[in-house]
């Protein structure tokens, strides 16, 4: 069976691995803080022309928390891909059959 070609080299995979780990940690924590409705994150909620109501604020916090967790999940998928590439680069496969 033929091996898959590498998508990125060892340096790029190491850099992406560090950035992905940082993205998962940062966005995971940011999602937790939005979920707990941290007051310091209130300016990051976009209201537009909507009237100010407590239920709207709670929904905005919940939406932002969900968005952060989705982005953290995307970074986690990137981390898994980069870990696979890093393992591929260190084992020395050159795509031979």
One Martini backbone bead per residue (centre of mass of N, CA, C, O) as a GRO file, in nm:
protein
   97
    1UNK     BB    1   0.098   0.035   0.021
    2UNK     BB    2   0.065   0.365  -0.013
    3UNK     BB    3   0.194   0.647   0.098
    4UNK     BB    4   0.151   0.944   0.222
    5UNK     BB    5   0.212   1.255   0.177
    6UNK     BB    6   0.344   1.526   0.289
    7UNK     BB    7   0.217   1.843   0.398
    8UNK     BB    8   0.460   1.895   0.604
    9UNK     BB    9   0.721   1.981   0.766
   10UNK     BB   10   0.895   1.982   1.059
   11UNK     BB   11   0.880   2.290   1.122
   12UNK     BB   12   0.581   2.340   1.060
   13UNK     BB   13   0.466   2.122   1.249
   14UNK     BB   14   0.583   2.242   1.511
   15UNK     BB   15   0.449   2.518   1.492
   16UNK     BB   16   0.152   2.415   1.467
   17UNK     BB   17   0.152   2.268   1.736
   18UNK     BB   18   0.191   2.510   1.920
   19UNK     BB   19  -0.054   2.676   1.813
   20UNK     BB   20  -0.272   2.460   1.875
   21UNK     BB   21  -0.234   2.438   2.176
   22UNK     BB   22  -0.287   2.736   2.233
   23UNK     BB   23  -0.572   2.749   2.104
   24UNK     BB   24  -0.710   2.542   2.286
   25UNK     BB   25  -0.656   2.679   2.555
   26UNK     BB   26  -0.758   2.968   2.503
   27UNK     BB   27  -1.047   2.901   2.387
   28UNK     BB   28  -1.140   2.732   2.623
   29UNK     BB   29  -1.118   2.954   2.839
   30UNK     BB   30  -1.290   3.165   2.695
   31UNK     BB   31  -1.547   2.991   2.696
   32UNK     BB   32  -1.570   2.975   3.003
   33UNK     BB   33  -1.592   3.283   3.051
   34UNK     BB   34  -1.846   3.321   2.882
   35UNK     BB   35  -2.023   3.113   3.035
   36UNK     BB   36  -1.972   3.281   3.318
   37UNK     BB   37  -2.004   3.587   3.257
   38UNK     BB   38  -1.778   3.788   3.220
   39UNK     BB   39  -1.749   4.126   3.255
   40UNK     BB   40  -1.487   4.185   3.076
   41UNK     BB   41  -1.650   4.062   2.806
   42UNK     BB   42  -1.886   4.258   2.731
   43UNK     BB   43  -1.759   4.430   2.487
   44UNK     BB   44  -1.763   4.160   2.291
   45UNK     BB   45  -2.053   4.214   2.254
   46UNK     BB   46  -2.300   4.215   2.000
   47UNK     BB   47  -2.592   4.429   1.948
   48UNK     BB   48  -2.660   4.675   1.789
   49UNK     BB   49  -3.021   4.724   1.770
   50UNK     BB   50  -3.070   4.592   2.022
   51UNK     BB   51  -3.212   4.558   2.308
   52UNK     BB   52  -3.163   4.581   2.650
   53UNK     BB   53  -3.144   4.250   2.782
   54UNK     BB   54  -3.080   3.986   2.984
   55UNK     BB   55  -3.142   3.756   2.776
   56UNK     BB   56  -2.956   3.862   2.555
   57UNK     BB   57  -2.693   3.848   2.713
   58UNK     BB   58  -2.698   3.544   2.773
   59UNK     BB   59  -2.704   3.457   2.474
   60UNK     BB   60  -2.438   3.592   2.389
   61UNK     BB   61  -2.255   3.436   2.577
   62UNK     BB   62  -2.332   3.153   2.470
   63UNK     BB   63  -2.244   3.202   2.177
   64UNK     BB   64  -1.947   3.269   2.234
   65UNK     BB   65  -1.878   3.002   2.371
   66UNK     BB   66  -1.943   2.824   2.128
   67UNK     BB   67  -1.742   2.953   1.933
   68UNK     BB   68  -1.488   2.888   2.097
   69UNK     BB   69  -1.526   2.575   2.100
   70UNK     BB   70  -1.518   2.537   1.796
   71UNK     BB   71  -1.236   2.657   1.754
   72UNK     BB   72  -1.094   2.455   1.943
   73UNK     BB   73  -1.174   2.206   1.773
   74UNK     BB   74  -1.019   2.297   1.519
   75UNK     BB   75  -0.744   2.296   1.658
   76UNK     BB   76  -0.753   1.995   1.732
   77UNK     BB   77  -0.754   1.889   1.445
   78UNK     BB   78  -0.488   2.022   1.369
   79UNK     BB   79  -0.319   1.875   1.583
   80UNK     BB   80  -0.364   1.590   1.476
   81UNK     BB   81  -0.246   1.639   1.196
   82UNK     BB   82   0.037   1.735   1.296
   83UNK     BB   83   0.111   1.483   1.453
   84UNK     BB   84   0.109   1.301   1.207
   85UNK     BB   85   0.327   1.460   1.051
   86UNK     BB   86   0.549   1.434   1.264
   87UNK     BB   87   0.560   1.127   1.257
   88UNK     BB   88   0.620   1.107   0.955
   89UNK     BB   89   0.893   1.275   0.966
   90UNK     BB   90   1.043   1.086   1.189
   91UNK     BB   91   1.029   0.797   1.036
   92UNK     BB   92   1.115   0.834   0.710
   93UNK     BB   93   0.905   0.856   0.503
   94UNK     BB   94   0.892   0.873   0.122
   95UNK     BB   95   0.655   0.718  -0.040
   96UNK     BB   96   0.700   0.428  -0.051
   97UNK     BB   97   0.610   0.080  -0.124
   0.00000   0.00000   0.00000
